[in-house]
Amino acid sequence: MSPSIPERTTPEPDVDPRPTVHDLVVNLTRPPLAQRRFWTVQAMVVGLFIIHLATVYSPIHHVIPVADSTLDLLLFIPIVYGGAAFGLVGSLGASLTGIALTIPMQLLMDHPASEVWQEWAVLTTTVVVAIQVGHHYEVERRQRELLRRAERTKLESELRALRIDAEAQRALARRDALFHDAFANNTSGMYLLDRYGHIVDVNRAFCQMIGRSEDELLGRSPNGFRLDDDVAAAEEHRRRLISGSVSTVHYTTRFLHRDGRVIFGEVSAACLTDEHGEPETFVVSVRDATDERALLAELEHQALYDPLTGLANRTLFEDRLSRARALIARDGGAVAVFLLDLDDFKGVNDTFGHHVGDELLVQFARRMERVTRASDTLCRFGGDEFLYLAQGITGSYEEVATRLLSAVHEPFSVANTTLEQRVSVGVVIVDDDTMENEELLRNVDTALYEAKRRGKGIVVRFTSDMYDQASSRYELLRDLRTALGTDQLRMRYQPLIDLVTDEVVGFEALMRWQHPTRGPVAPDTFIPLAEQTDLIVDLGEFALREATATAASWVVGHGRAPYVSVNLSSNQFRDPNLLALVDEALAASGLDPQRLVLEITERAALADTAQVAAVLAHFEDRGVRLALDDFGTGYSSLSHITRLHPHIIKIDRSFIVAADDDVASRALLDAMISLGRRLQLTVLAEGIETETQLAYLRGLGCQIGQGYLFAPALSRDEVATWLAACASPRWASRETTLATARDEPGHRYAPGAQFSQTR
């Protein structure tokens, strides 16, 4: 719409048109010298003067006498012309010029007095007439000037108004063009509705948004492309705009794409009115928020669910736990929280790689989901730990635990590898809302720790005294870290005796801890603590370096120097740096690799026979031997033993003790020793404490023995004393050796120096 232009009127002259004396003086002192008409007037006066002269001095003056005053009357011609051209300054200027030219003639020529007075009267009359004529024309000239100025002002105003109007029209056209471009090319969908809710214009973005053409949309209601559930809400917003209660509305709606997809749109709408204030057009903008909604849903899922297994994460679990506690406070009842941990999961990662470990976690999660009730919550707590919230416990928690443990009854098949898996479980029963989530999770973790401490595949319920025990173990583990590398940790060496020759063939390196305040801490106490952390690797490295350095100093008078046997934890045996560590320890100590035996438990070795066999092959190349500890207590088949083919098998002391009174145990012990000999393995019996046990083992053909019957674990200096005694002449015969050994406190047999090479 063009801006209204005010009506222009010609301004009335506001200046007095009558000339003043000041105007006369100014006009006379400042004649219009630059104008040609001014000089034309002057030329006319001069021409009259010349004619006057001609009449005076020419012969015609005598023939036809003409009075000078008559000729002076001719001045009226330039006076009228000058006045018409320049007003008062023109007429008066013409008369004054004529007088100025005539006066010298009156003074220089002889005229009668009557003629002089007559001419002066005419000249005076000329001046008076010039003033009158000039005044008349001056008034008209000024009025014409004012009119011209007024017309010019009016014309300029009209031209300015036209320019403003044209500029406004151009600006309006530009705005229309910009709006059309913004509407047509807007990245957000836009459409215009008439007062009846029909689409009258739509842009390309909205057409693409819902997969429709412009022709399909024009003249139709957008409700035809909405989900039915959103139509009523959209109409309510339009009614609010029509009523004028709001100027704009913002809401979210869903459109149905041609291909069936649901498009989430964030709508902003405004109402334009006509000149009467009635609703005329609705301008609607729609932003496609489908991808944003999907991303938000994904972020919400990531915030509440584990990305690997898809199970609830800790955040969601704690929310469910808080709700469960609130229900207990309101309705009573009880819930149980189970914390499940996959045993030896770190070994799976170290052996097969993290991709196999991740796949194992996923398979375990799927199995757990199959035994999870709809009312319960399964959560991946972190790593290989899973939380299970069982609501509405009516029976015992053991029933739920049994159901959960059934998920690992069958082996897992991962990456063409069969994995036997067990799970340790901690349990907390919640029957009131006094326990906060953090405390509850801490307690169930304590129960899990106790389950792992007691063994593997065990379920333990939390009791109040467990937390104190866990705190004590934590303090002990902290002290153990401090003790590492100090005199608190020392290595002891228990002799290994050849049961045929009664000679010492080696020593088993055993770690001892002398706590500054607790006193001696048993290995059965601190070694399991260290095995639950990476500290066991540091302890193993300490033991290996100390043992090899000590064994390198062992010297005997005859035969071969004894070997040293060092225990390896399962974590250390799977350490990729183990081979390098053994090489460094041997190089630093100068110990012959054939005098080093590495011990690993049967359970740890048979967890992955392929890796153990590969490591054993590397040790074989270096000359280092392997001993299989606690033989007979594992759970694997004998075929794995043949694959590993260790140099030594160590029969656990439990079989030795049981053989004293139990016939079946004797038969089992006989079978194990016979099996070892048939497989060409050196058999070592642990825990020999009586002469009867010794005699029985000799009868079965056991090659090496170890136990308190011979000696306890000795310090480094005591071992040196033992070995120094080997060179004494009093050990000349076996009988002397035995007799002397019995006189030595804590010793039953004298050490020798021959290691059986039988395999």
C-alpha positions, 0 to 999 in steps of 0.5 A: 500500500502506497503511503498517503501524500498530503495535499499541497496548496500554493502558499499565499505571499506573505511579503508586502509587495510595495517597494520601500526606499531601501528596496529602491536604493538596493535596486539602483545600486545593484542594477541587473547588469548581467541581463540583456534587457537592462542594456536594451533599455539603456540603449533605447534611452541613448537612442532617444538622446541621439534623436534629440541631438539630431533634431537640435542640430539638423536642418529639419529643426528649422523646417519643422521645429520640435520642442525638446520637451516633446522629445523628452516625452519619448522617454516614456517608451523605455520607462514603460519597457524597463518597468515591465522588465525590471519594475521600479529599478527599470523605469526609474533607471531609464528616466534617470539615464535620460535626465543625466543625458539631457541636463548637460545639453540644458547647461551648455546650450542656450535655450529660452527660459520657457523651454528650460522650464518646460523641459524640466517639468517634462523631466520631472513628470517623467520621473513621477511617471517612471516611479508610478509605472515602476511601482505598478510593475514592481508590484506585479513583478513581485507578485509574479515572483512570489507566484513563481516561487509558490508554483516552484515550491508546489511543483517541487513538493509534488515532485518530492511527493511523487518521488516518495510515493514512487520510492514507497512503491518500489520499497513495497515491491521489493518487500513483496519480492523479498517475502516471496523469495523468503517464502519460496526458498525458505528451508523451513516449510511454509504455507498460507491458509485462508480464513477457512483453513485451506492452503492458498500458497505453499513453498517448495520446502513443505512440499518436499517435507511431506512428499507432496506436490504443490497441486496436491496441497493447494485448496486443501486443509493441512489436516488431511496430511496430519496424523488423526491424533494431532488434528484436534490440537491443530484446530484448537490453535487456529481457533485461538488465533481467530479469536484474537486471544493470542497473536502467534501460536507454537506447537508440535504436530505430526505429518504423514509423508507419502512414503508412510514416514511420520514427520515431526514438525515444529509449527509457528503460526500467525494471523493477518487481518484485513482493513476491518480487523477480520482474520484474512490469512494465516501464515504458518511455518513448519520446521522439520524436527524429525532428525532432531527428535531421533537424535534426542531419542538416541541421546536419551537412550545412550544416557539410560542404556548400555551401548554394548549390550543394550541393557539399562545402565547405572543411571536407569537402574538407580532410578528404578531402584529409587522407585522400588524403595518408594513402593516398599515405603508405601506398600511394604514388601521387599526387593533383592539386588544381585550383583553378578560378575563373570569369573576370569573375564580379564583372562578372556580379554587378555587371551582372545582379545577385547572383541571376544570379551565384548561378544561374550558380554553380549551373549551373556546379556541375551541369556540373562534377558531370557530369565528376567521377569517383566517386573525386574530390571537387568543392568550392565553395571560396568565391565563384566558386572551386571545388576539385577533388581528383583521386585516383589520377592516372595520366596527366598533369594536363592530361587532367583539366584538359581534362575540367574545362574542357569544362564551360564550352565551351557558353554558359550561359543564365541568366535569359534571358541568354546568358553566355560563361564561361571558367575559370582554373585553378591546379594542384598535384600531391601525391606525398608527405605532407610538404605540409600542407593549408594550404600546399597550398591556398596553393600552388594559389591561387598557381598560380591567380593566375599563371594569371589574370596570364597571361590568362584560361581558362589552366591553370597548374601550381604551381612553387616560384618562383611563391610568391616571385613571388606574395610580390613581387606582394603586396608591390608591391600593398601598396606601390601602396595606400600610393602612392595619393594621394602623389607616387609616382603621377602622370599623363602625357599622350601627344599625339593627332595629327590625321593630316590637319592635323598638329594635336594634337586631344587627349591620352591620360592615362596613369598612371606610378608612381615607386616609392621603392626599385624605381624606375619600375614599368611600367603593365603590371605594376601595373595588372593587380595593381590590376585583381584587387582593388578598388584599380583603382576607386580608381586610376581615380577618381584618374586621372579627377580628375587628368586633368580638372583638368589638361585644364581648364588647357589653353589654345591661341591659336586653334581648339578646346582639346584633349580628354583621354582617360581609361582605364576598367577593366572593374570601374570601367565597371560601377561604379554610381557611375561616372556620379556620379564623372564628373559630380563630376570635371567639376563640380570641374574646370570641364572642358567634357564634350565635351573628355572621352573615356572609353576602355574595352577592346573585351573589357570593353565587349563582355562586356555590350553592353546595359549598355555601351550604357546607360552610353554613352547617359547619357554621350551626354546629358552630351556625354562621348564613348566610345573603344573601345580595343584594337579588333580584339583582342576576340572578339565579333561586329561586330553588337555594335559597331553596337549600341554605336556608340562615337565612336572606335575605337583600333586596337591597335599590334600591327596597326600593327607587323604591317602593315610586313611582312605583307600579310595584316595590311595587308589586315586593317588596311585593313578595320578602318579602312574599317569604322570610316569606313563606320560613321562612327566616328573611327579612331585608330591606336596605336603609330606609330613610323615615317614609313612607318607614318604614310604608310601610315595616311594613305593608308588614311584613318586620322584620328588617330595616337598614338605615339613618332613624335610624342611620348612621354607628357608631364608636366603642365608639358611639355604646358603648354609644348607648348600654349604653343608653339601660339600662337607665330608660328613655327607659321604654316605646316605646313612650318615646324611640321614643320621645327621639330618635328623639331628638338624632342627627342622630338617629330615634329609640332607640336601643333594644336587641332582635334578631328575631329567625324566620327562 
